[in-house]
Amino acid sequence: MASEAALLQPVVNAGLILAAAVTLLAGYRVIKGPTVPDRMVALDTIGTNVVAIAALFALATGRGLFVTVSLVLAIIGFISTIAVSQYVIEGDIIE
Amino acid sequence: MNAIHQLVVAALVAVGTFFLLVGTIGLIRFPDVYNRMHASSKAATLGASSMLFAGFVYYGPQGAGLTSLVGIVFLFVTAPTGAHLISRSAHKMGVPFYGQEAEWPEEPDESRSD
C-alpha cells in the first residue's frame, strides 16, 4: 500500500523529520528550564510529540499497528504526568 | 488509493506538523511556566490530533482508523487534565508570574480545600 502512495511519501517523511527536530528542540527546555514545572511541561510536550511521531510512522510504513503504539504512549505519558505532579505537590505518590 | 485521498492525508500531515512547530516555539520562547503550558497543551495536542486524524483518513473507519479516533478522544480528554495538574503543582510550589501586574485571586474561604 505504501508503494503506490507516490505523492504521500515525501510529505510524510518531511513531517517525520520536522517532528523529530521539534522534539529535540523541546529537550532544550527540559535541560534549561528554571523550575521543576517547566521541565514537566517540556516532558509532557515531548510525550505528545512522540505520539505524533508514532502516528506518522504508521503512515510512512503502512503498518496500522503503530497507531496502537501511539495510543499506548499517550496513556503512559498521561499517567507519568499525573504521577510527577502528585509527587511535586505531596512528596509521595503511594502512601 | 487515489490522488484526492493522498492529498487529504498530506494536507492533514502538513497541518499537524505546523501546529507541532508552533507549540514547540511557544514552549521555548514564552517567559513563564503558565504561558509555556498554554502553548504546549493547545498547539501540540492539536498537532498530534491532526496526525491521528490523517491516520483515520488513511486507514478508513475500521481497524487502525478506529484506534486513531480513540487516540484523538483520549488526547482531547487528557491533555487539559495534565496541564491543569502541572499548573496546580506550580501554584503550590509558589512559582511566580513573569510580570508584576498579574497575581493570583484571593481565596474565597479557607475552610474549603481546593
N, CA and C atoms of all chains as a GROMACS GRO file, in nm:
protein
  627
    1MET      N    1   0.084  -0.120   0.000
    1MET     CA    2   0.000   0.000   0.000
    1MET      C    3   0.087   0.125   0.000
    2ALA      N    4   0.207   0.111   0.056
    2ALA     CA    5   0.294   0.229   0.061
    2ALA      C    6   0.364   0.252  -0.072
    3SER      N    7   0.362   0.152  -0.160
    3SER     CA    8   0.437   0.168  -0.284
    3SER      C    9   0.364   0.258  -0.381
    4GLU      N   10   0.227   0.251  -0.381
    4GLU     CA   11   0.154   0.334  -0.477
    4GLU      C   12   0.130   0.475  -0.426
    5ALA      N   13   0.169   0.504  -0.304
    5ALA     CA   14   0.149   0.639  -0.250
    5ALA      C   15   0.269   0.726  -0.285
    6ALA      N   16   0.275   0.766  -0.412
    6ALA     CA   17   0.392   0.842  -0.458
    6ALA      C   18   0.389   0.985  -0.407
    7LEU      N   19   0.266   1.041  -0.398
    7LEU     CA   20   0.257   1.181  -0.354
    7LEU      C   21   0.273   1.192  -0.203
    8LEU      N   22   0.226   1.088  -0.133
    8LEU     CA   23   0.217   1.097   0.012
    8LEU      C   24   0.352   1.078   0.080
    9GLN      N   25   0.439   0.996   0.020
    9GLN     CA   26   0.560   0.954   0.090
    9GLN      C   27   0.656   1.069   0.124
   10PRO      N   28   0.684   1.164   0.032
   10PRO     CA   29   0.773   1.275   0.072
   10PRO      C   30   0.715   1.364   0.179
   11VAL      N   31   0.582   1.384   0.175
   11VAL     CA   32   0.520   1.470   0.277
   11VAL      C   33   0.530   1.406   0.415
   12VAL      N   34   0.505   1.274   0.420
   12VAL     CA   35   0.513   1.205   0.549
   12VAL      C   36   0.656   1.200   0.599
   13ASN      N   37   0.752   1.183   0.508
   13ASN     CA   38   0.892   1.181   0.552
   13ASN      C   39   0.936   1.318   0.604
   14ALA      N   40   0.893   1.424   0.536
   14ALA     CA   41   0.926   1.559   0.583
   14ALA      C   42   0.862   1.586   0.719
   15GLY      N   43   0.738   1.539   0.736
   15GLY     CA   44   0.672   1.555   0.865
   15GLY      C   45   0.743   1.481   0.976
   16LEU      N   46   0.794   1.360   0.945
   16LEU     CA   47   0.870   1.284   1.045
   16LEU      C   48   0.997   1.358   1.084
   17ILE      N   49   1.067   1.412   0.986
   17ILE     CA   50   1.192   1.482   1.016
   17ILE      C   51   1.165   1.606   1.100
   18LEU      N   52   1.059   1.682   1.063
   18LEU     CA   53   1.030   1.805   1.137
   18LEU      C   54   0.981   1.775   1.278
   19ALA      N   55   0.899   1.669   1.294
   19ALA     CA   56   0.851   1.635   1.428
   19ALA      C   57   0.967   1.589   1.517
   20ALA      N   58   1.062   1.516   1.459
   20ALA     CA   59   1.177   1.472   1.538
   20ALA      C   60   1.264   1.592   1.577
   21ALA      N   61   1.282   1.688   1.486
   21ALA     CA   62   1.361   1.807   1.518
   21ALA      C   63   1.295   1.890   1.627
   22VAL      N   64   1.162   1.898   1.620
   22VAL     CA   65   1.086   1.976   1.719
   22VAL      C   66   1.093   1.910   1.857
   23THR      N   67   1.095   1.776   1.858
   23THR     CA   68   1.108   1.704   1.985
   23THR      C   69   1.246   1.727   2.046
   24LEU      N   70   1.348   1.730   1.960
   24LEU     CA   71   1.482   1.760   2.012
   24LEU      C   72   1.490   1.902   2.066
   25LEU      N   73   1.418   1.996   2.000
   25LEU     CA   74   1.418   2.135   2.049
   25LEU      C   75   1.349   2.146   2.183
   26ALA      N   76   1.246   2.064   2.206
   26ALA     CA   77   1.179   2.067   2.336
   26ALA      C   78   1.271   2.016   2.447
   27GLY      N   79   1.370   1.935   2.411
   27GLY     CA   80   1.468   1.892   2.509
   27GLY      C   81   1.551   2.005   2.566
   28TYR      N   82   1.560   2.115   2.490
   28TYR     CA   83   1.628   2.235   2.543
   28TYR      C   84   1.559   2.285   2.668
   29ARG      N   85   1.426   2.284   2.667
   29ARG     CA   86   1.351   2.334   2.783
   29ARG      C   87   1.361   2.237   2.900
   30VAL      N   88   1.377   2.108   2.870
   30VAL     CA   89   1.395   2.011   2.979
   30VAL      C   90   1.527   2.038   3.050
   31ILE      N   91   1.632   2.066   2.974
   31ILE     CA   92   1.763   2.087   3.036
   31ILE      C   93   1.771   2.224   3.101
   32LYS      N   94   1.723   2.328   3.030
   32LYS     CA   95   1.746   2.466   3.072
   32LYS      C   96   1.646   2.514   3.174
   33GLY      N   97   1.520   2.461   3.167
   33GLY     CA   98   1.408   2.516   3.240
   33GLY      C   99   1.434   2.553   3.384
   34PRO      N  100   1.401   2.675   3.427
   34PRO     CA  101   1.444   2.720   3.559
   34PRO      C  102   1.380   2.644   3.674
   35THR      N  103   1.254   2.607   3.660
   35THR     CA  104   1.186   2.540   3.771
   35THR      C  105   1.145   2.399   3.730
   36VAL      N  106   1.100   2.323   3.829
   36VAL     CA  107   1.056   2.185   3.802
   36VAL      C  108   0.931   2.180   3.714
   37PRO      N  109   0.827   2.266   3.734
   37PRO     CA  110   0.713   2.260   3.642
   37PRO      C  111   0.747   2.292   3.497
   38ASP      N  112   0.852   2.372   3.473
   38ASP     CA  113   0.897   2.391   3.335
   38ASP      C  114   0.938   2.259   3.272
   39ARG      N  115   1.015   2.182   3.347
   39ARG     CA  116   1.061   2.054   3.294
   39ARG      C  117   0.945   1.958   3.275
   40MET      N  118   0.844   1.967   3.366
   40MET     CA  119   0.728   1.880   3.349
   40MET      C  120   0.650   1.915   3.224
   41VAL      N  121   0.635   2.045   3.197
   41VAL     CA  122   0.564   2.088   3.076
   41VAL      C  123   0.639   2.041   2.952
   42ALA      N  124   0.773   2.054   2.956
   42ALA     CA  125   0.851   2.015   2.838
   42ALA      C  126   0.844   1.864   2.816
   43LEU      N  127   0.846   1.785   2.925
   43LEU     CA  128   0.837   1.640   2.909
   43LEU      C  129   0.699   1.598   2.859
   44ASP      N  130   0.595   1.670   2.903
   44ASP     CA  131   0.460   1.643   2.853
   44ASP      C  132   0.452   1.671   2.704
   45THR      N  133   0.516   1.781   2.661
   45THR     CA  134   0.518   1.814   2.518
   45THR      C  135   0.594   1.709   2.438
   46ILE      N  136   0.704   1.659   2.495
   46ILE     CA  137   0.780   1.554   2.426
   46ILE      C  138   0.695   1.428   2.412
   47GLY      N  139   0.616   1.396   2.516
   47GLY     CA  140   0.527   1.281   2.507
   47GLY      C  141   0.425   1.296   2.396
   48THR      N  142   0.365   1.417   2.385
   48THR     CA  143   0.268   1.440   2.279
   48THR      C  144   0.334   1.432   2.141
   49ASN      N  145   0.457   1.484   2.130
   49ASN     CA  146   0.528   1.477   2.002
   49ASN      C  147   0.561   1.334   1.964
   50VAL      N  148   0.593   1.251   2.063
   50VAL     CA  149   0.624   1.111   2.033
   50VAL      C  150   0.499   1.037   1.986
   51VAL      N  151   0.382   1.075   2.041
   51VAL     CA  152   0.256   1.021   1.990
   51VAL      C  153   0.239   1.055   1.843
   52ALA      N  154   0.268   1.182   1.809
   52ALA     CA  155   0.256   1.224   1.669
   52ALA      C  156   0.356   1.152   1.581
   53ILE      N  157   0.477   1.127   1.632
   53ILE     CA  158   0.579   1.057   1.553
   53ILE      C  159   0.536   0.912   1.528
   54ALA      N  160   0.476   0.848   1.629
   54ALA     CA  161   0.431   0.710   1.609
   54ALA      C  162   0.318   0.703   1.506
   55ALA      N  163   0.225   0.802   1.510
   55ALA     CA  164   0.118   0.803   1.410
   55ALA      C  165   0.175   0.827   1.270
   56LEU      N  166   0.274   0.915   1.260
   56LEU     CA  167   0.338   0.940   1.129
   56LEU      C  168   0.414   0.818   1.081
   57PHE      N  169   0.472   0.742   1.174
   57PHE     CA  170   0.544   0.621   1.134
   57PHE      C  171   0.448   0.515   1.083
   58ALA      N  172   0.326   0.512   1.142
   58ALA     CA  173   0.223   0.423   1.089
   58ALA      C  174   0.185   0.462   0.948
   59LEU      N  175   0.184   0.592   0.918
   59LEU     CA  176   0.155   0.635   0.780
   59LEU      C  177   0.271   0.603   0.686
   60ALA      N  178   0.395   0.619   0.735
   60ALA     CA  179   0.511   0.606   0.647
   60ALA      C  180   0.536   0.461   0.608
   61THR      N  181   0.514   0.368   0.703
   61THR     CA  182   0.542   0.229   0.673
   61THR      C  183   0.418   0.152   0.630
   62GLY      N  184   0.298   0.210   0.648
   62GLY     CA  185   0.177   0.138   0.611
   62GLY      C  186   0.137   0.029   0.708
   63ARG      N  187   0.191   0.029   0.828
   63ARG     CA  188   0.154  -0.069   0.929
   63ARG      C  189   0.063  -0.005   1.032
   64GLY      N  190  -0.059  -0.054   1.044
   64GLY     CA  191  -0.154   0.005   1.136
   64GLY      C  192  -0.126  -0.024   1.281
   65LEU      N  193  -0.032  -0.115   1.308
   65LEU     CA  194  -0.002  -0.148   1.447
   65LEU      C  195   0.054  -0.028   1.522
   66PHE      N  196   0.125   0.060   1.451
   66PHE     CA  197   0.190   0.172   1.520
   66PHE      C  198   0.092   0.277   1.567
   67VAL      N  199  -0.032   0.276   1.516
   67VAL     CA  200  -0.135   0.364   1.574
   67VAL      C  201  -0.166   0.318   1.716
   68THR      N  202  -0.173   0.187   1.736
   68THR     CA  203  -0.193   0.132   1.871
   68THR      C  204  -0.074   0.166   1.961
   69VAL      N  205   0.046   0.162   1.903
   69VAL     CA  206   0.165   0.201   1.980
   69VAL      C  207   0.154   0.347   2.026
   70SER      N  208   0.103   0.435   1.938
   70SER     CA  209   0.089   0.576   1.977
   70SER      C  210  -0.015   0.592   2.087
   71LEU      N  211  -0.120   0.513   2.083
   71LEU     CA  212  -0.221   0.520   2.190
   71LEU      C  213  -0.162   0.478   2.324
   72VAL      N  214  -0.084   0.371   2.324
   72VAL     CA  215  -0.020   0.325   2.447
   72VAL      C  216   0.078   0.430   2.499
   73LEU      N  217   0.151   0.495   2.408
   73LEU     CA  218   0.244   0.600   2.450
   73LEU      C  219   0.169   0.719   2.510
   74ALA      N  220   0.050   0.751   2.455
   74ALA     CA  221  -0.029   0.861   2.512
   74ALA      C  222  -0.074   0.828   2.653
   75ILE      N  223  -0.116   0.703   2.674
   75ILE     CA  224  -0.160   0.662   2.809
   75ILE      C  225  -0.044   0.670   2.908
   76ILE      N  226   0.074   0.620   2.866
   76ILE     CA  227   0.190   0.623   2.955
   76ILE      C  228   0.230   0.767   2.989
   77GLY      N  229   0.223   0.857   2.889
   77GLY     CA  230   0.257   0.998   2.914
   77GLY      C  231   0.162   1.064   3.011
   78PHE      N  232   0.033   1.035   2.998
   78PHE     CA  233  -0.066   1.095   3.088
   78PHE      C  234  -0.044   1.046   3.231
   79ILE      N  235  -0.023   0.916   3.247
   79ILE     CA  236  -0.004   0.862   3.382
   79ILE      C  237   0.124   0.917   3.445
   80SER      N  238   0.230   0.931   3.365
   80SER     CA  239   0.355   0.984   3.422
   80SER      C  240   0.341   1.131   3.458
   81THR      N  241   0.264   1.208   3.380
   81THR     CA  242   0.240   1.348   3.416
   81THR      C  243   0.166   1.359   3.549
   82ILE      N  244   0.061   1.277   3.564
   82ILE     CA  245  -0.014   1.277   3.691
   82ILE      C  246   0.076   1.238   3.807
   83ALA      N  247   0.159   1.134   3.787
   83ALA     CA  248   0.244   1.085   3.895
   83ALA      C  249   0.346   1.190   3.937
   84VAL      N  250   0.409   1.257   3.839
   84VAL     CA  251   0.512   1.356   3.874
   84VAL      C  252   0.450   1.477   3.941
   85SER      N  253   0.331   1.522   3.895
   85SER     CA  254   0.269   1.638   3.959
   85SER      C  255   0.225   1.604   4.101
   86GLN      N  256   0.175   1.483   4.123
   86GLN     CA  257   0.140   1.442   4.259
   86GLN      C  258   0.264   1.435   4.347
   87TYR      N  259   0.376   1.389   4.288
   87TYR     CA  260   0.499   1.381   4.366
   87TYR      C  261   0.549   1.519   4.405
   88VAL      N  262   0.535   1.616   4.313
   88VAL     CA  263   0.582   1.752   4.342
   88VAL      C  264   0.496   1.815   4.451
   89ILE      N  265   0.364   1.793   4.445
   89ILE     CA  266   0.276   1.854   4.545
   89ILE      C  267   0.288   1.784   4.679
   90GLU      N  268   0.269   1.652   4.679
   90GLU     CA  269   0.251   1.581   4.805
   90GLU      C  270   0.382   1.531   4.864
   91GLY      N  271   0.480   1.502   4.780
   91GLY     CA  272   0.605   1.447   4.830
   91GLY      C  273   0.613   1.297   4.818
   92ASP      N  274   0.497   1.229   4.809
   92ASP     CA  275   0.498   1.087   4.780
   92ASP      C  276   0.373   1.054   4.701
   93ILE      N  277   0.374   0.940   4.633
   93ILE     CA  278   0.265   0.904   4.544
   93ILE      C  279   0.177   0.797   4.608
   94ILE      N  280   0.239   0.690   4.653
   94ILE     CA  281   0.165   0.582   4.716
   94ILE      C  282   0.201   0.580   4.863
   95GLU      N  283   0.102   0.599   4.947
   95GLU     CA  284   0.132   0.606   5.090
   95GLU      C  285   0.068   0.489   5.163
   96MET      N  286  -0.565   0.365  -0.380
   96MET     CA  287  -0.552   0.495  -0.311
   96MET      C  288  -0.537   0.604  -0.415
   97ASN      N  289  -0.644   0.681  -0.438
   97ASN     CA  290  -0.641   0.778  -0.547
   97ASN      C  291  -0.577   0.909  -0.501
   98ALA      N  292  -0.576   1.008  -0.593
   98ALA     CA  293  -0.499   1.130  -0.569
   98ALA      C  294  -0.563   1.217  -0.461
   99ILE      N  295  -0.698   1.222  -0.461
   99ILE     CA  296  -0.765   1.309  -0.362
   99ILE      C  297  -0.744   1.256  -0.220
  100HIS      N  298  -0.749   1.125  -0.207
  100HIS     CA  299  -0.724   1.061  -0.078
  100HIS      C  300  -0.584   1.095  -0.026
  101GLN      N  301  -0.486   1.079  -0.114
  101GLN     CA  302  -0.348   1.114  -0.077
  101GLN      C  303  -0.333   1.260  -0.041
  102LEU      N  304  -0.405   1.345  -0.118
  102LEU     CA  305  -0.393   1.489  -0.094
  102LEU      C  306  -0.449   1.528   0.042
  103VAL      N  307  -0.562   1.465   0.079
  103VAL     CA  308  -0.622   1.495   0.210
  103VAL      C  309  -0.528   1.452   0.322
  104VAL      N  310  -0.470   1.332   0.309
  104VAL     CA  311  -0.378   1.284   0.413
  104VAL      C  312  -0.255   1.374   0.422
  105ALA      N  313  -0.202   1.415   0.306
  105ALA     CA  314  -0.083   1.502   0.305
  105ALA      C  315  -0.114   1.638   0.367
  106ALA      N  316  -0.235   1.692   0.339
  106ALA     CA  317  -0.272   1.821   0.398
  106ALA      C  318  -0.285   1.810   0.549
  107LEU      N  319  -0.344   1.699   0.598
  107LEU     CA  320  -0.357   1.683   0.743
  107LEU      C  321  -0.221   1.668   0.810
  108VAL      N  322  -0.129   1.597   0.744
  108VAL     CA  323   0.006   1.583   0.800
  108VAL      C  324   0.076   1.719   0.804
  109ALA      N  325   0.056   1.800   0.700
  109ALA     CA  326   0.120   1.933   0.697
  109ALA      C  327   0.064   2.022   0.807
  110VAL      N  328  -0.068   2.018   0.827
  110VAL     CA  329  -0.129   2.098   0.934
  110VAL      C  330  -0.079   2.054   1.072
  111GLY      N  331  -0.068   1.923   1.091
  111GLY     CA  332  -0.019   1.873   1.219
  111GLY      C  333   0.124   1.912   1.245
  112THR      N  334   0.208   1.907   1.142
  112THR     CA  335   0.347   1.948   1.159
  112THR      C  336   0.357   2.096   1.193
  113PHE      N  337   0.271   2.177   1.127
  113PHE     CA  338   0.270   2.321   1.158
  113PHE      C  339   0.234   2.346   1.304
  114PHE      N  340   0.133   2.276   1.353
  114PHE     CA  341   0.092   2.300   1.491
  114PHE      C  342   0.196   2.250   1.592
  115LEU      N  343   0.263   2.139   1.558
  115LEU     CA  344   0.372   2.094   1.646
  115LEU      C  345   0.484   2.196   1.652
  116LEU      N  346   0.515   2.255   1.535
  116LEU     CA  347   0.621   2.356   1.530
  116LEU      C  348   0.583   2.479   1.613
  117VAL      N  349   0.456   2.524   1.599
  117VAL     CA  350   0.411   2.641   1.674
  117VAL      C  351   0.414   2.614   1.825
  118GLY      N  352   0.371   2.494   1.865
  118GLY     CA  353   0.372   2.460   2.007
  118GLY      C  354   0.511   2.457   2.066
  119THR      N  355   0.608   2.406   1.989
  119THR     CA  356   0.744   2.399   2.044
  119THR      C  357   0.810   2.536   2.046
  120ILE      N  358   0.779   2.621   1.947
  120ILE     CA  359   0.832   2.758   1.951
  120ILE      C  360   0.777   2.831   2.074
  121GLY      N  361   0.647   2.812   2.102
  121GLY     CA  362   0.590   2.871   2.222
  121GLY      C  363   0.653   2.816   2.348
  122LEU      N  364   0.681   2.686   2.349
  122LEU     CA  365   0.744   2.625   2.468
  122LEU      C  366   0.882   2.682   2.492
  123ILE      N  367   0.955   2.714   2.386
  123ILE     CA  368   1.090   2.765   2.405
  123ILE      C  369   1.090   2.914   2.432
  124ARG      N  370   1.002   2.991   2.366
  124ARG     CA  371   1.015   3.136   2.366
  124ARG      C  372   0.936   3.207   2.476
  125PHE      N  373   0.831   3.145   2.529
  125PHE     CA  374   0.747   3.217   2.626
  125PHE      C  375   0.820   3.231   2.759
  126PRO      N  376   0.791   3.337   2.837
  126PRO     CA  377   0.874   3.367   2.953
  126PRO      C  378   0.833   3.298   3.082
  127ASP      N  379   0.724   3.223   3.085
  127ASP     CA  380   0.664   3.186   3.212
  127ASP      C  381   0.615   3.041   3.204
  128VAL      N  382   0.604   2.974   3.318
  128VAL     CA  383   0.556   2.836   3.317
  128VAL      C  384   0.414   2.829   3.263
  129TYR      N  385   0.330   2.924   3.306
  129TYR     CA  386   0.189   2.919   3.270
  129TYR      C  387   0.170   2.948   3.122
  130ASN      N  388   0.249   3.042   3.067
  130ASN     CA  389   0.242   3.069   2.923
  130ASN      C  390   0.290   2.950   2.842
  131ARG      N  391   0.398   2.887   2.889
  131ARG     CA  392   0.451   2.771   2.816
  131ARG      C  393   0.351   2.657   2.815
  132MET      N  394   0.284   2.639   2.930
  132MET     CA  395   0.184   2.533   2.937
  132MET      C  396   0.067   2.561   2.845
  133HIS      N  397   0.030   2.689   2.835
  133HIS     CA  398  -0.076   2.730   2.742
  133HIS      C  399  -0.039   2.691   2.599
  134ALA      N  400   0.085   2.723   2.558
  134ALA     CA  401   0.128   2.694   2.422
  134ALA      C  402   0.130   2.545   2.395
  135SER      N  403   0.195   2.470   2.485
  135SER     CA  404   0.217   2.329   2.454
  135SER      C  405   0.088   2.249   2.466
  136SER      N  406   0.002   2.282   2.565
  136SER     CA  407  -0.115   2.198   2.584
  136SER      C  408  -0.219   2.219   2.475
  137LYS      N  409  -0.219   2.333   2.409
  137LYS     CA  410  -0.314   2.351   2.299
  137LYS      C  411  -0.255   2.311   2.165
  138ALA      N  412  -0.141   2.371   2.131
  138ALA     CA  413  -0.090   2.354   1.995
  138ALA      C  414  -0.034   2.214   1.972
  139ALA      N  415   0.036   2.158   2.070
  139ALA     CA  416   0.094   2.026   2.049
  139ALA      C  417  -0.015   1.919   2.046
  140THR      N  418  -0.120   1.938   2.129
  140THR     CA  419  -0.232   1.844   2.125
  140THR      C  420  -0.303   1.848   1.991
  141LEU      N  421  -0.321   1.971   1.939
  141LEU     CA  422  -0.388   1.983   1.809
  141LEU      C  423  -0.303   1.923   1.698
  142GLY      N  424  -0.170   1.937   1.707
  142GLY     CA  425  -0.082   1.878   1.606
  142GLY      C  426  -0.088   1.727   1.608
  143ALA      N  427  -0.079   1.667   1.727
  143ALA     CA  428  -0.085   1.521   1.736
  143ALA      C  429  -0.221   1.469   1.694
  144SER      N  430  -0.328   1.544   1.727
  144SER     CA  431  -0.462   1.501   1.685
  144SER      C  432  -0.478   1.508   1.535
  145SER      N  433  -0.412   1.606   1.472
  145SER     CA  434  -0.419   1.614   1.326
  145SER      C  435  -0.346   1.497   1.261
  146MET      N  436  -0.232   1.458   1.320
  146MET     CA  437  -0.162   1.338   1.269
  146MET      C  438  -0.251   1.214   1.282
  147LEU      N  439  -0.316   1.199   1.398
  147LEU     CA  440  -0.401   1.081   1.418
  147LEU      C  441  -0.522   1.084   1.325
  148PHE      N  442  -0.572   1.204   1.294
  148PHE     CA  443  -0.685   1.214   1.201
  148PHE      C  444  -0.640   1.179   1.059
  149ALA      N  445  -0.515   1.212   1.026
  149ALA     CA  446  -0.459   1.168   0.898
  149ALA      C  447  -0.453   1.016   0.893
  150GLY      N  448  -0.419   0.953   1.008
  150GLY     CA  449  -0.421   0.807   1.015
  150GLY      C  450  -0.561   0.751   0.995
  151PHE      N  451  -0.662   0.821   1.049
  151PHE     CA  452  -0.801   0.778   1.029
  151PHE      C  453  -0.840   0.786   0.882
  152VAL      N  454  -0.801   0.894   0.814
  152VAL     CA  455  -0.834   0.907   0.672
  152VAL      C  456  -0.759   0.802   0.591
  153TYR      N  457  -0.636   0.770   0.631
  153TYR     CA  458  -0.555   0.673   0.557
  153TYR      C  459  -0.611   0.532   0.571
  154TYR      N  460  -0.645   0.492   0.695
  154TYR     CA  461  -0.681   0.352   0.718
  154TYR      C  462  -0.830   0.324   0.709
  155GLY      N  463  -0.913   0.429   0.701
  155GLY     CA  464  -1.055   0.404   0.692
  155GLY      C  465  -1.117   0.379   0.828
  156PRO      N  466  -1.249   0.358   0.831
  156PRO     CA  467  -1.318   0.355   0.961
  156PRO      C  468  -1.306   0.224   1.037
  157GLN      N  469  -1.223   0.130   0.992
  157GLN     CA  470  -1.209   0.005   1.066
  157GLN      C  471  -1.064  -0.017   1.104
  158GLY      N  472  -1.042  -0.098   1.208
  158GLY     CA  473  -0.907  -0.136   1.244
  158GLY      C  474  -0.828  -0.019   1.299
  159ALA      N  475  -0.717   0.014   1.233
  159ALA     CA  476  -0.628   0.118   1.282
  159ALA      C  477  -0.691   0.256   1.276
  160GLY      N  478  -0.784   0.279   1.183
  160GLY     CA  479  -0.853   0.408   1.177
  160GLY      C  480  -0.938   0.433   1.300
  161LEU      N  481  -1.005   0.328   1.345
  161LEU     CA  482  -1.086   0.340   1.467
  161LEU      C  483  -0.997   0.367   1.588
  162THR      N  484  -0.881   0.300   1.592
  162THR     CA  485  -0.785   0.326   1.701
  162THR      C  486  -0.739   0.471   1.697
  163SER      N  487  -0.724   0.528   1.578
  163SER     CA  488  -0.685   0.669   1.567
  163SER      C  489  -0.791   0.760   1.627
  164LEU      N  490  -0.919   0.729   1.601
  164LEU     CA  491  -1.025   0.812   1.659
  164LEU      C  492  -1.024   0.801   1.812
  165VAL      N  493  -1.001   0.682   1.864
  165VAL     CA  494  -0.991   0.665   2.010
  165VAL      C  495  -0.874   0.746   2.065
  166GLY      N  496  -0.762   0.748   1.991
  166GLY     CA  497  -0.647   0.829   2.033
  166GLY      C  498  -0.678   0.977   2.035
  167ILE      N  499  -0.755   1.027   1.936
  167ILE     CA  500  -0.793   1.169   1.935
  167ILE      C  501  -0.877   1.203   2.057
  168VAL      N  502  -0.976   1.118   2.087
  168VAL     CA  503  -1.061   1.142   2.204
  168VAL      C  504  -0.978   1.140   2.332
  169PHE      N  505  -0.885   1.043   2.340
  169PHE     CA  506  -0.801   1.034   2.460
  169PHE      C  507  -0.714   1.157   2.478
  170LEU      N  508  -0.655   1.205   2.368
  170LEU     CA  509  -0.572   1.326   2.380
  170LEU      C  510  -0.655   1.447   2.421
  171PHE      N  511  -0.775   1.461   2.365
  171PHE     CA  512  -0.857   1.577   2.398
  171PHE      C  513  -0.908   1.572   2.541
  172VAL      N  514  -0.918   1.452   2.599
  172VAL     CA  515  -0.958   1.444   2.740
  172VAL      C  516  -0.839   1.467   2.832
  173THR      N  517  -0.724   1.404   2.802
  173THR     CA  518  -0.616   1.402   2.900
  173THR      C  519  -0.523   1.522   2.894
  174ALA      N  520  -0.510   1.589   2.781
  174ALA     CA  521  -0.414   1.700   2.775
  174ALA      C  522  -0.454   1.818   2.864
  175PRO      N  523  -0.581   1.864   2.867
  175PRO     CA  524  -0.616   1.969   2.964
  175PRO      C  525  -0.603   1.925   3.109
  176THR      N  526  -0.631   1.794   3.136
  176THR     CA  527  -0.616   1.744   3.272
  176THR      C  528  -0.472   1.752   3.318
  177GLY      N  529  -0.380   1.707   3.232
  177GLY     CA  530  -0.239   1.714   3.267
  177GLY      C  531  -0.188   1.856   3.282
  178ALA      N  532  -0.235   1.946   3.195
  178ALA     CA  533  -0.193   2.086   3.206
  178ALA      C  534  -0.244   2.149   3.334
  179HIS      N  535  -0.369   2.115   3.370
  179HIS     CA  536  -0.425   2.168   3.495
  179HIS      C  537  -0.346   2.118   3.616
  180LEU      N  538  -0.307   1.990   3.614
  180LEU     CA  539  -0.231   1.936   3.727
  180LEU      C  540  -0.094   2.002   3.736
  181ILE      N  541  -0.030   2.025   3.620
  181ILE     CA  542   0.102   2.088   3.623
  181ILE      C  543   0.093   2.231   3.675
  182SER      N  544  -0.010   2.306   3.629
  182SER     CA  545  -0.022   2.445   3.676
  182SER      C  546  -0.057   2.449   3.824
  183ARG      N  547  -0.134   2.350   3.870
  183ARG     CA  548  -0.168   2.346   4.013
  183ARG      C  549  -0.044   2.317   4.096
  184SER      N  550   0.040   2.227   4.046
  184SER     CA  551   0.162   2.199   4.122
  184SER      C  552   0.256   2.319   4.118
  185ALA      N  553   0.258   2.393   4.006
  185ALA     CA  554   0.341   2.515   4.001
  185ALA      C  555   0.290   2.619   4.099
  186HIS      N  556   0.157   2.630   4.110
  186HIS     CA  557   0.098   2.723   4.207
  186HIS      C  558   0.133   2.685   4.350
  187LYS      N  559   0.126   2.552   4.379
  187LYS     CA  560   0.158   2.506   4.515
  187LYS      C  561   0.305   2.524   4.547
  188MET      N  562   0.392   2.513   4.444
  188MET     CA  563   0.534   2.535   4.467
  188MET      C  564   0.568   2.682   4.482
  189GLY      N  565   0.474   2.773   4.442
  189GLY     CA  566   0.500   2.915   4.453
  189GLY      C  567   0.582   2.972   4.339
  190VAL      N  568   0.566   2.916   4.220
  190VAL     CA  569   0.634   2.972   4.102
  190VAL      C  570   0.565   3.104   4.065
  191PRO      N  571   0.638   3.215   4.056
  191PRO     CA  572   0.572   3.344   4.033
  191PRO      C  573   0.537   3.366   3.886
  192PHE      N  574   0.452   3.467   3.864
  192PHE     CA  575   0.423   3.510   3.727
  192PHE      C  576   0.540   3.590   3.673
  193TYR      N  577   0.538   3.611   3.540
  193TYR     CA  578   0.650   3.680   3.477
  193TYR      C  579   0.647   3.830   3.507
  194GLY      N  580   0.532   3.896   3.486
  194GLY     CA  581   0.525   4.039   3.511
  194GLY      C  582   0.487   4.068   3.655
  195GLN      N  583   0.480   4.197   3.689
  195GLN     CA  584   0.435   4.235   3.823
  195GLN      C  585   0.284   4.260   3.827
  196GLU      N  586   0.217   4.264   3.710
  196GLU     CA  587   0.076   4.302   3.709
  196GLU      C  588  -0.014   4.188   3.751
  197ALA      N  589   0.018   4.066   3.706
  197ALA     CA  590  -0.073   3.955   3.733
  197ALA      C  591  -0.046   3.897   3.871
  198GLU      N  592  -0.152   3.854   3.938
  198GLU     CA  593  -0.137   3.783   4.065
  198GLU      C  594  -0.257   3.691   4.084
  199TRP      N  595  -0.241   3.596   4.174
  199TRP     CA  596  -0.349   3.502   4.199
  199TRP      C  597  -0.463   3.571   4.271
  200PRO      N  598  -0.589   3.534   4.242
  200PRO     CA  599  -0.700   3.594   4.316
  200PRO      C  600  -0.703   3.546   4.461
  201GLU      N  601  -0.773   3.625   4.542
  201GLU     CA  602  -0.784   3.590   4.684
  201GLU      C  603  -0.870   3.464   4.699
  202GLU      N  604  -0.833   3.380   4.796
  202GLU     CA  605  -0.914   3.261   4.824
  202GLU      C  606  -1.044   3.305   4.889
  203PRO      N  607  -1.159   3.252   4.842
  203PRO     CA  608  -1.287   3.298   4.897
  203PRO      C  609  -1.306   3.258   5.043
  204ASP      N  610  -1.280   3.134   5.080
  204ASP     CA  611  -1.285   3.097   5.220
  204ASP      C  612  -1.181   2.988   5.245
  205GLU      N  613  -1.131   2.985   5.366
  205GLU     CA  614  -1.017   2.898   5.396
  205GLU      C  615  -1.061   2.757   5.430
  206SER      N  616  -1.194   2.735   5.456
  206SER     CA  617  -1.237   2.605   5.504
  206SER      C  618  -1.234   2.502   5.390
  207ARG      N  619  -1.257   2.550   5.266
  207ARG     CA  620  -1.258   2.455   5.156
  207ARG      C  621  -1.114   2.421   5.118
  208SER      N  622  -1.086   2.294   5.102
  208SER     CA  623  -0.958   2.253   5.048
  208SER      C  624  -0.972   2.245   4.897
  209ASP      N  625  -0.895   2.324   4.824
  209ASP     CA  626  -0.905   2.339   4.679
  209ASP      C  627  -1.041   2.394   4.639
   0.00000   0.00000   0.00000
